[in-house]
Amino acid sequence: MSLRRYLRDRGVPVAIVLVGLATGAAQMLYWWLAPAPKVNDFVGPPRSGYTLTNFKLWSYDVDGLPAFSMVAPHLERRENDESLYINTPDFEMPSKQLGVPPWLGKSLYAWVDKSGTLLKLQGPVYMHRAAFCATAAAEMHTSDVTAWPKENRMVTAAPAQMVQGDSKLSGVGMRANLNTNHLELFDESHGTFPPRKNKSQAGAQPVIPGALRTAACPG
């Protein structure tokens, strides 16, 4: 049987085979000649879930009491872990003791986790607390602080300086508990503590008849 007669008698199956071979050859040729897929060269944090401008943020502890608050011009919430990235915040950490004013502060950036239990203050950090009762005003200068605001604790490996009245403390690395007024410096610590004035030097305070104390002074 000749090839021409064979192809004529089996025209449809042969055509199907030829079309399949042509399609496969075309696909292989495309894979060979087509340009490589574009590589995603984006570098940076994940995209924001939302953005806020000129906002105020409040966070509360498990008992419903204020843990910290922030005011800042810009906030971005990340989609992957729901954390918050904040620019140039002014923050407040309320005291857990009656009559003791809150700590107020500033930092260059801030990061807050989803639960609000972990706070990172990035760049230079400045904090201050107003005077109360017989306790002088205090201020703190440091940087790159990790804080647990619902527990009023913070730590940093950076140099830190604290000034309260005529007393000064400085060192490298710091751990502080704002509830108990406990401050620990890790390395290169230096301190200046002038002698306390006794009651006779300080002088007696006048008593105003009928005056009421609005808050107890902690010892």
LOPA-11484 format. One record per residue (C-alpha): residue number from 1; residue in three letters; x, y, z. Coordinates in steps of 0.2 Angstrom, whole numbers, always signed. Layout:
BEGIN
<rec><k>NUM</k><r>ala</r><u>X</u><v>Y</v><w>Z</w></rec>
...
//
This chain:
BEGIN
<rec><k>1</k><r>met</r><u>+0</u><v>+0</v><w>+0</w></rec>
<rec><k>2</k><r>ser</r><u>+7</u><v>+17</v><w>-5</w></rec>
<rec><k>3</k><r>leu</r><u>+9</u><v>+31</v><w>+8</w></rec>
<rec><k>4</k><r>arg</r><u>-2</u><v>+42</v><w>-2</w></rec>
<rec><k>5</k><r>arg</r><u>-17</u><v>+30</v><w>-2</w></rec>
<rec><k>6</k><r>tyr</r><u>-13</u><v>+26</v><w>+17</w></rec>
<rec><k>7</k><r>leu</r><u>-15</u><v>+45</v><w>+21</w></rec>
<rec><k>8</k><r>arg</r><u>-30</u><v>+47</v><w>+10</w></rec>
<rec><k>9</k><r>asp</r><u>-39</u><v>+32</v><w>+19</w></rec>
<rec><k>10</k><r>arg</r><u>-35</u><v>+39</v><w>+36</w></rec>
<rec><k>11</k><r>gly</r><u>-36</u><v>+57</v><w>+33</w></rec>
<rec><k>12</k><r>val</r><u>-45</u><v>+62</v><w>+49</w></rec>
<rec><k>13</k><r>pro</r><u>-34</u><v>+53</v><w>+62</w></rec>
<rec><k>14</k><r>val</r><u>-18</u><v>+59</v><w>+53</w></rec>
<rec><k>15</k><r>ala</r><u>-24</u><v>+77</v><w>+53</w></rec>
<rec><k>16</k><r>ile</r><u>-28</u><v>+76</v><w>+72</w></rec>
<rec><k>17</k><r>val</r><u>-10</u><v>+69</v><w>+75</w></rec>
<rec><k>18</k><r>leu</r><u>-2</u><v>+83</v><w>+64</w></rec>
<rec><k>19</k><r>val</r><u>-12</u><v>+97</v><w>+73</w></rec>
<rec><k>20</k><r>gly</r><u>-7</u><v>+90</v><w>+90</w></rec>
<rec><k>21</k><r>leu</r><u>+12</u><v>+89</v><w>+85</w></rec>
<rec><k>22</k><r>ala</r><u>+11</u><v>+107</v><w>+78</w></rec>
<rec><k>23</k><r>thr</r><u>+3</u><v>+113</v><w>+94</w></rec>
<rec><k>24</k><r>gly</r><u>+16</u><v>+105</v><w>+105</w></rec>
<rec><k>25</k><r>ala</r><u>+30</u><v>+112</v><w>+94</w></rec>
<rec><k>26</k><r>ala</r><u>+23</u><v>+129</v><w>+95</w></rec>
<rec><k>27</k><r>gln</r><u>+21</u><v>+128</v><w>+114</w></rec>
<rec><k>28</k><r>met</r><u>+39</u><v>+123</v><w>+116</w></rec>
<rec><k>29</k><r>leu</r><u>+45</u><v>+136</v><w>+104</w></rec>
<rec><k>30</k><r>tyr</r><u>+36</u><v>+149</v><w>+115</w></rec>
<rec><k>31</k><r>trp</r><u>+43</u><v>+143</v><w>+131</w></rec>
<rec><k>32</k><r>trp</r><u>+61</u><v>+144</v><w>+123</w></rec>
<rec><k>33</k><r>leu</r><u>+59</u><v>+162</v><w>+115</w></rec>
<rec><k>34</k><r>ala</r><u>+47</u><v>+170</v><w>+128</w></rec>
<rec><k>35</k><r>pro</r><u>+55</u><v>+182</v><w>+140</w></rec>
<rec><k>36</k><r>ala</r><u>+58</u><v>+177</v><w>+158</w></rec>
<rec><k>37</k><r>pro</r><u>+44</u><v>+181</v><w>+170</w></rec>
<rec><k>38</k><r>lys</r><u>+47</u><v>+198</v><w>+179</w></rec>
<rec><k>39</k><r>val</r><u>+54</u><v>+197</v><w>+196</w></rec>
<rec><k>40</k><r>asn</r><u>+45</u><v>+207</v><w>+210</w></rec>
<rec><k>41</k><r>asp</r><u>+59</u><v>+219</v><w>+215</w></rec>
<rec><k>42</k><r>phe</r><u>+48</u><v>+228</v><w>+228</w></rec>
<rec><k>43</k><r>val</r><u>+58</u><v>+230</v><w>+244</w></rec>
<rec><k>44</k><r>gly</r><u>+49</u><v>+237</v><w>+260</w></rec>
<rec><k>45</k><r>pro</r><u>+36</u><v>+234</v><w>+273</w></rec>
<rec><k>46</k><r>pro</r><u>+20</u><v>+225</v><w>+268</w></rec>
<rec><k>47</k><r>arg</r><u>+6</u><v>+236</v><w>+261</w></rec>
<rec><k>48</k><r>ser</r><u>-5</u><v>+246</v><w>+274</w></rec>
<rec><k>49</k><r>gly</r><u>-22</u><v>+240</v><w>+279</w></rec>
<rec><k>50</k><r>tyr</r><u>-27</u><v>+258</v><w>+282</w></rec>
<rec><k>51</k><r>thr</r><u>-19</u><v>+275</v><w>+285</w></rec>
<rec><k>52</k><r>leu</r><u>-24</u><v>+289</v><w>+298</w></rec>
<rec><k>53</k><r>thr</r><u>-18</u><v>+307</v><w>+299</w></rec>
<rec><k>54</k><r>asn</r><u>-19</u><v>+318</v><w>+315</w></rec>
<rec><k>55</k><r>phe</r><u>-26</u><v>+304</v><w>+326</w></rec>
<rec><k>56</k><r>lys</r><u>-27</u><v>+300</v><w>+344</w></rec>
<rec><k>57</k><r>leu</r><u>-25</u><v>+282</v><w>+351</w></rec>
<rec><k>58</k><r>trp</r><u>-30</u><v>+275</v><w>+368</w></rec>
<rec><k>59</k><r>ser</r><u>-26</u><v>+258</v><w>+374</w></rec>
<rec><k>60</k><r>tyr</r><u>-33</u><v>+250</v><w>+390</w></rec>
<rec><k>61</k><r>asp</r><u>-27</u><v>+236</v><w>+402</w></rec>
<rec><k>62</k><r>val</r><u>-36</u><v>+220</v><w>+406</w></rec>
<rec><k>63</k><r>asp</r><u>-45</u><v>+230</v><w>+420</w></rec>
<rec><k>64</k><r>gly</r><u>-52</u><v>+243</v><w>+408</w></rec>
<rec><k>65</k><r>leu</r><u>-40</u><v>+256</v><w>+415</w></rec>
<rec><k>66</k><r>pro</r><u>-29</u><v>+268</v><w>+403</w></rec>
<rec><k>67</k><r>ala</r><u>-13</u><v>+260</v><w>+399</w></rec>
<rec><k>68</k><r>phe</r><u>-6</u><v>+273</v><w>+387</w></rec>
<rec><k>69</k><r>ser</r><u>-12</u><v>+286</v><w>+374</w></rec>
<rec><k>70</k><r>met</r><u>-4</u><v>+293</v><w>+358</w></rec>
<rec><k>71</k><r>val</r><u>-6</u><v>+308</v><w>+347</w></rec>
<rec><k>72</k><r>ala</r><u>+3</u><v>+309</v><w>+331</w></rec>
<rec><k>73</k><r>pro</r><u>+1</u><v>+315</v><w>+313</w></rec>
<rec><k>74</k><r>his</r><u>+3</u><v>+299</v><w>+304</w></rec>
<rec><k>75</k><r>leu</r><u>-2</u><v>+280</v><w>+307</w></rec>
<rec><k>76</k><r>glu</r><u>-1</u><v>+265</v><w>+296</w></rec>
<rec><k>77</k><r>arg</r><u>-9</u><v>+248</v><w>+300</w></rec>
<rec><k>78</k><r>arg</r><u>-1</u><v>+233</v><w>+292</w></rec>
<rec><k>79</k><r>glu</r><u>-11</u><v>+219</v><w>+284</w></rec>
<rec><k>80</k><r>asn</r><u>-1</u><v>+204</v><w>+288</w></rec>
<rec><k>81</k><r>asp</r><u>+0</u><v>+206</v><w>+307</w></rec>
<rec><k>82</k><r>glu</r><u>-11</u><v>+221</v><w>+311</w></rec>
<rec><k>83</k><r>ser</r><u>+3</u><v>+231</v><w>+319</w></rec>
<rec><k>84</k><r>leu</r><u>+4</u><v>+250</v><w>+319</w></rec>
<rec><k>85</k><r>tyr</r><u>+18</u><v>+261</v><w>+313</w></rec>
<rec><k>86</k><r>ile</r><u>+17</u><v>+278</v><w>+319</w></rec>
<rec><k>87</k><r>asn</r><u>+27</u><v>+294</v><w>+315</w></rec>
<rec><k>88</k><r>thr</r><u>+33</u><v>+307</v><w>+328</w></rec>
<rec><k>89</k><r>pro</r><u>+21</u><v>+302</v><w>+342</w></rec>
<rec><k>90</k><r>asp</r><u>+17</u><v>+312</v><w>+358</w></rec>
<rec><k>91</k><r>phe</r><u>+13</u><v>+298</v><w>+371</w></rec>
<rec><k>92</k><r>glu</r><u>+6</u><v>+297</v><w>+389</w></rec>
<rec><k>93</k><r>met</r><u>+9</u><v>+283</v><w>+402</w></rec>
<rec><k>94</k><r>pro</r><u>-4</u><v>+285</v><w>+416</w></rec>
<rec><k>95</k><r>ser</r><u>+2</u><v>+282</v><w>+434</w></rec>
<rec><k>96</k><r>lys</r><u>-6</u><v>+268</v><w>+443</w></rec>
<rec><k>97</k><r>gln</r><u>-4</u><v>+277</v><w>+460</w></rec>
<rec><k>98</k><r>leu</r><u>-16</u><v>+290</v><w>+466</w></rec>
<rec><k>99</k><r>gly</r><u>-9</u><v>+308</v><w>+466</w></rec>
<rec><k>100</k><r>val</r><u>+5</u><v>+304</v><w>+455</w></rec>
<rec><k>101</k><r>pro</r><u>+5</u><v>+313</v><w>+437</w></rec>
<rec><k>102</k><r>pro</r><u>+8</u><v>+303</v><w>+421</w></rec>
<rec><k>103</k><r>trp</r><u>+24</u><v>+302</v><w>+411</w></rec>
<rec><k>104</k><r>leu</r><u>+23</u><v>+312</v><w>+395</w></rec>
<rec><k>105</k><r>gly</r><u>+35</u><v>+309</v><w>+381</w></rec>
<rec><k>106</k><r>lys</r><u>+40</u><v>+310</v><w>+363</w></rec>
<rec><k>107</k><r>ser</r><u>+49</u><v>+299</v><w>+351</w></rec>
<rec><k>108</k><r>leu</r><u>+54</u><v>+299</v><w>+332</w></rec>
<rec><k>109</k><r>tyr</r><u>+44</u><v>+283</v><w>+328</w></rec>
<rec><k>110</k><r>ala</r><u>+33</u><v>+270</v><w>+337</w></rec>
<rec><k>111</k><r>trp</r><u>+27</u><v>+253</v><w>+334</w></rec>
<rec><k>112</k><r>val</r><u>+13</u><v>+245</v><w>+343</w></rec>
<rec><k>113</k><r>asp</r><u>+8</u><v>+226</v><w>+341</w></rec>
<rec><k>114</k><r>lys</r><u>-10</u><v>+220</v><w>+338</w></rec>
<rec><k>115</k><r>ser</r><u>-14</u><v>+217</v><w>+356</w></rec>
<rec><k>116</k><r>gly</r><u>-7</u><v>+234</v><w>+362</w></rec>
<rec><k>117</k><r>thr</r><u>+4</u><v>+225</v><w>+375</w></rec>
<rec><k>118</k><r>leu</r><u>+21</u><v>+229</v><w>+366</w></rec>
<rec><k>119</k><r>leu</r><u>+27</u><v>+246</v><w>+362</w></rec>
<rec><k>120</k><r>lys</r><u>+43</u><v>+251</v><w>+353</w></rec>
<rec><k>121</k><r>leu</r><u>+49</u><v>+269</v><w>+354</w></rec>
<rec><k>122</k><r>gln</r><u>+62</u><v>+271</v><w>+340</w></rec>
<rec><k>123</k><r>gly</r><u>+75</u><v>+285</v><w>+338</w></rec>
<rec><k>124</k><r>pro</r><u>+77</u><v>+298</v><w>+352</w></rec>
<rec><k>125</k><r>val</r><u>+65</u><v>+296</v><w>+366</w></rec>
<rec><k>126</k><r>tyr</r><u>+61</u><v>+310</v><w>+379</w></rec>
<rec><k>127</k><r>met</r><u>+50</u><v>+308</v><w>+394</w></rec>
<rec><k>128</k><r>his</r><u>+45</u><v>+319</v><w>+408</w></rec>
<rec><k>129</k><r>arg</r><u>+34</u><v>+319</v><w>+424</w></rec>
<rec><k>130</k><r>ala</r><u>+28</u><v>+335</v><w>+433</w></rec>
<rec><k>131</k><r>ala</r><u>+32</u><v>+338</v><w>+451</w></rec>
<rec><k>132</k><r>phe</r><u>+20</u><v>+332</v><w>+464</w></rec>
<rec><k>133</k><r>cys</r><u>+19</u><v>+333</v><w>+483</w></rec>
<rec><k>134</k><r>ala</r><u>+37</u><v>+333</v><w>+489</w></rec>
<rec><k>135</k><r>thr</r><u>+44</u><v>+325</v><w>+474</w></rec>
<rec><k>136</k><r>ala</r><u>+53</u><v>+335</v><w>+461</w></rec>
<rec><k>137</k><r>ala</r><u>+49</u><v>+335</v><w>+442</w></rec>
<rec><k>138</k><r>ala</r><u>+59</u><v>+321</v><w>+433</w></rec>
<rec><k>139</k><r>glu</r><u>+64</u><v>+319</v><w>+415</w></rec>
<rec><k>140</k><r>met</r><u>+73</u><v>+305</v><w>+405</w></rec>
<rec><k>141</k><r>his</r><u>+83</u><v>+306</v><w>+389</w></rec>
<rec><k>142</k><r>thr</r><u>+87</u><v>+289</v><w>+380</w></rec>
<rec><k>143</k><r>ser</r><u>+83</u><v>+281</v><w>+363</w></rec>
<rec><k>144</k><r>asp</r><u>+76</u><v>+265</v><w>+356</w></rec>
<rec><k>145</k><r>val</r><u>+65</u><v>+259</v><w>+370</w></rec>
<rec><k>146</k><r>thr</r><u>+55</u><v>+243</v><w>+371</w></rec>
<rec><k>147</k><r>ala</r><u>+40</u><v>+246</v><w>+383</w></rec>
<rec><k>148</k><r>trp</r><u>+26</u><v>+235</v><w>+390</w></rec>
<rec><k>149</k><r>pro</r><u>+13</u><v>+250</v><w>+394</w></rec>
<rec><k>150</k><r>lys</r><u>+0</u><v>+239</v><w>+402</w></rec>
<rec><k>151</k><r>glu</r><u>+13</u><v>+235</v><w>+415</w></rec>
<rec><k>152</k><r>asn</r><u>+22</u><v>+252</v><w>+415</w></rec>
<rec><k>153</k><r>arg</r><u>+39</u><v>+243</v><w>+411</w></rec>
<rec><k>154</k><r>met</r><u>+52</u><v>+248</v><w>+399</w></rec>
<rec><k>155</k><r>val</r><u>+70</u><v>+243</v><w>+394</w></rec>
<rec><k>156</k><r>thr</r><u>+83</u><v>+250</v><w>+382</w></rec>
<rec><k>157</k><r>ala</r><u>+101</u><v>+245</v><w>+378</w></rec>
<rec><k>158</k><r>ala</r><u>+105</u><v>+263</v><w>+373</w></rec>
<rec><k>159</k><r>pro</r><u>+113</u><v>+277</v><w>+384</w></rec>
<rec><k>160</k><r>ala</r><u>+100</u><v>+284</v><w>+396</w></rec>
<rec><k>161</k><r>gln</r><u>+100</u><v>+299</v><w>+408</w></rec>
<rec><k>162</k><r>met</r><u>+87</u><v>+304</v><w>+421</w></rec>
<rec><k>163</k><r>val</r><u>+86</u><v>+320</v><w>+431</w></rec>
<rec><k>164</k><r>gln</r><u>+75</u><v>+323</v><w>+446</w></rec>
<rec><k>165</k><r>gly</r><u>+77</u><v>+339</v><w>+455</w></rec>
<rec><k>166</k><r>asp</r><u>+96</u><v>+340</v><w>+459</w></rec>
<rec><k>167</k><r>ser</r><u>+99</u><v>+322</v><w>+457</w></rec>
<rec><k>168</k><r>lys</r><u>+106</u><v>+315</v><w>+441</w></rec>
<rec><k>169</k><r>leu</r><u>+108</u><v>+297</v><w>+434</w></rec>
<rec><k>170</k><r>ser</r><u>+116</u><v>+291</v><w>+418</w></rec>
<rec><k>171</k><r>gly</r><u>+122</u><v>+275</v><w>+411</w></rec>
<rec><k>172</k><r>val</r><u>+122</u><v>+263</v><w>+396</w></rec>
<rec><k>173</k><r>gly</r><u>+107</u><v>+251</v><w>+396</w></rec>
<rec><k>174</k><r>met</r><u>+92</u><v>+254</v><w>+407</w></rec>
<rec><k>175</k><r>arg</r><u>+77</u><v>+245</v><w>+415</w></rec>
<rec><k>176</k><r>ala</r><u>+63</u><v>+254</v><w>+423</w></rec>
<rec><k>177</k><r>asn</r><u>+47</u><v>+250</v><w>+432</w></rec>
<rec><k>178</k><r>leu</r><u>+36</u><v>+266</v><w>+432</w></rec>
<rec><k>179</k><r>asn</r><u>+24</u><v>+259</v><w>+445</w></rec>
<rec><k>180</k><r>thr</r><u>+37</u><v>+256</v><w>+458</w></rec>
<rec><k>181</k><r>asn</r><u>+49</u><v>+270</v><w>+453</w></rec>
<rec><k>182</k><r>his</r><u>+63</u><v>+257</v><w>+451</w></rec>
<rec><k>183</k><r>leu</r><u>+77</u><v>+261</v><w>+439</w></rec>
<rec><k>184</k><r>glu</r><u>+92</u><v>+250</v><w>+435</w></rec>
<rec><k>185</k><r>leu</r><u>+107</u><v>+255</v><w>+424</w></rec>
<rec><k>186</k><r>phe</r><u>+117</u><v>+241</v><w>+416</w></rec>
<rec><k>187</k><r>asp</r><u>+134</u><v>+248</v><w>+413</w></rec>
<rec><k>188</k><r>glu</r><u>+144</u><v>+264</v><w>+415</w></rec>
<rec><k>189</k><r>ser</r><u>+133</u><v>+271</v><w>+428</w></rec>
<rec><k>190</k><r>his</r><u>+136</u><v>+287</v><w>+436</w></rec>
<rec><k>191</k><r>gly</r><u>+125</u><v>+297</v><w>+449</w></rec>
<rec><k>192</k><r>thr</r><u>+124</u><v>+313</v><w>+458</w></rec>
<rec><k>193</k><r>phe</r><u>+114</u><v>+314</v><w>+474</w></rec>
<rec><k>194</k><r>pro</r><u>+114</u><v>+330</v><w>+484</w></rec>
<rec><k>195</k><r>pro</r><u>+111</u><v>+328</v><w>+503</w></rec>
<rec><k>196</k><r>arg</r><u>+92</u><v>+330</v><w>+508</w></rec>
<rec><k>197</k><r>lys</r><u>+86</u><v>+345</v><w>+517</w></rec>
<rec><k>198</k><r>asn</r><u>+79</u><v>+341</v><w>+534</w></rec>
<rec><k>199</k><r>lys</r><u>+63</u><v>+347</v><w>+540</w></rec>
<rec><k>200</k><r>ser</r><u>+70</u><v>+362</v><w>+549</w></rec>
<rec><k>201</k><r>gln</r><u>+79</u><v>+368</v><w>+534</w></rec>
<rec><k>202</k><r>ala</r><u>+64</u><v>+365</v><w>+522</w></rec>
<rec><k>203</k><r>gly</r><u>+53</u><v>+375</v><w>+534</w></rec>
<rec><k>204</k><r>ala</r><u>+36</u><v>+371</v><w>+540</w></rec>
<rec><k>205</k><r>gln</r><u>+22</u><v>+372</v><w>+528</w></rec>
<rec><k>206</k><r>pro</r><u>+7</u><v>+384</v><w>+533</w></rec>
<rec><k>207</k><r>val</r><u>-9</u><v>+375</v><w>+537</w></rec>
<rec><k>208</k><r>ile</r><u>-25</u><v>+383</v><w>+529</w></rec>
<rec><k>209</k><r>pro</r><u>-40</u><v>+380</v><w>+539</w></rec>
<rec><k>210</k><r>gly</r><u>-54</u><v>+370</v><w>+530</w></rec>
<rec><k>211</k><r>ala</r><u>-42</u><v>+365</v><w>+516</w></rec>
<rec><k>212</k><r>leu</r><u>-45</u><v>+348</v><w>+509</w></rec>
<rec><k>213</k><r>arg</r><u>-32</u><v>+336</v><w>+501</w></rec>
<rec><k>214</k><r>thr</r><u>-37</u><v>+331</v><w>+484</w></rec>
<rec><k>215</k><r>ala</r><u>-25</u><v>+316</v><w>+483</w></rec>
<rec><k>216</k><r>ala</r><u>-14</u><v>+306</v><w>+495</w></rec>
<rec><k>217</k><r>cys</r><u>+5</u><v>+309</v><w>+492</w></rec>
<rec><k>218</k><r>pro</r><u>+13</u><v>+292</v><w>+491</w></rec>
<rec><k>219</k><r>gly</r><u>+28</u><v>+289</v><w>+502</w></rec>
//
